Amino acid sequence: MRDRDGKAVPDCAVAVDSVADQASTRLVTMANGRAILFPHVAGMAGEPLIATASCLGTTTSAMVDPDVADGVGAAADQLGEIP
C-alpha cells in the first residue's frame, strides 16, 4: 500500500478471501507497504481472490489472481492510494 505521496504504508490489515470456497486469511503490510500471500499454503490456489485493505481509516478491495506472479503487488496497485 502507498499513501498519496507514494510512500509505503506499513501495518495495514489485508483480508484475503476466496470467492469459490470461503477460505480466508489475514495479512499485514510490511515496512515496504506489501503483504506476502502464499495461496497454496492458504488453500486458495487456482481461484479468484478478493483482497481488502484497511489503513488509516480507509478500506478498499480488489480482485487478485493467485496464479499470476506477484499478484499481491498487482492487487496493491488496484487497491489504490491511502490518504
C-alpha positions, -999 to +999 in steps of 0.1 A: +000+000+000+011+035-007-001+069+005-009+099-017+028+108-017+038+074-030+053+063+004+048+028+017+022+023+044+032-004+068+009-022+093-022-022+071-046-050+076-053-070+045-080-096+044-079-121+015-110-141+008-116-169-017-146-164-040-151-201-045-147-220-012-150-194+016-113-198+026-098-167+041-066-154+056-054-122+072-021-104+064-004-072+075+017-050+052+054-048+059+076-017+060+077-016+022+038-015+021+035-050+007+019-082+021+030-116+010+004-143+003+013-179-004-021-190-020-012-228-020-003-227+017-036-208+025-056-233+005-065-207-021-047-219-053-063-216-087-093-195-077-102-158-077-095-139-045-107-106-031-081-086-012-095-059+012-070-035+027-078-013+057-054+015+065-057+049+081-095+049+083-098+038+046-110+004+033-107-007-003-109-040-022-096-056-054-097-089-072-064-109-071-054-138-094-033-162-073-019-178-104-002-146-116+033-140-103+034-111-079-004-109-077-004-093-043+018-065-057-006-061-086-036-060-062-019-033-042-018-012-073-055-019-079-064-011-043-051+024-048-037+050-026-044+055+011-049+092+020 
